[in-house]
Every structure is written in C-alpha cells, then in structure tokens.
Amino acid sequence: MNITDYIIKKFDGVLIDDYGWEHHKVDGKDYDIRFDRSRIEWACDCPAFIYRHRFGKKYCKHINEVQDRNLAQRSGRAGARVV
C-alpha cells in the first residue's frame, strides 16, 4: 500500500489535492477517481470511463460506487447524487 492509498483510507476515503480535486478509491482497484467541486466534474482512470461516450454512458461503475457510498453516508441530510 503506497502513502496516498494509506491517507485516503485513513481520512474517510478522500484526499484533497492542491487544486481542490477530491481523490477517492474503490476497494480492490488502483483507479484514481477524482471530483472537482468547482466545476462539479467527475473523472476516473479506468478504460470504461475513458471510452464511455462510445457506449452512451456518463460515468463508470467506480464513480457510481463512490457517489452511492457518499449518498449513504449523508442519509440523514438533504443531498442528491450528481448525475
């Protein structure tokens, strides 16, 4: 486990870099799932996200998993999944 993975696991699964991007990890995968709050933009390093337009999808399953996990954590508060 590298230092970035350790920090993400230790601090609620999120690491925020100098540019404001939130970096998330999915268990068992080495993909870097990123979210930019200023532009409300998601990105992932997996091939499914890179070639998603070919299949008419907006996000990959890794981004959907992070969104579902975050939504479950906020279950008591008002919030919506960004689609």
Number of C-alpha atoms within 10 A of each C-alpha: 5 6 8 13 17 11 13 17 16 11 9 9 18 19 19 14 9 6 7 13 20 19 21 23 23 16 10 6 9 11 16 17 21 22 18 15 11 8 8 8 11 19 18 21 14 17 10 16 18 13 12 14 11 8 8 8 11 12 17 20 12 23 22 15 13 17 16 13 12 15 17 11 10 12 9 8 9 7 10 10 9 10 8
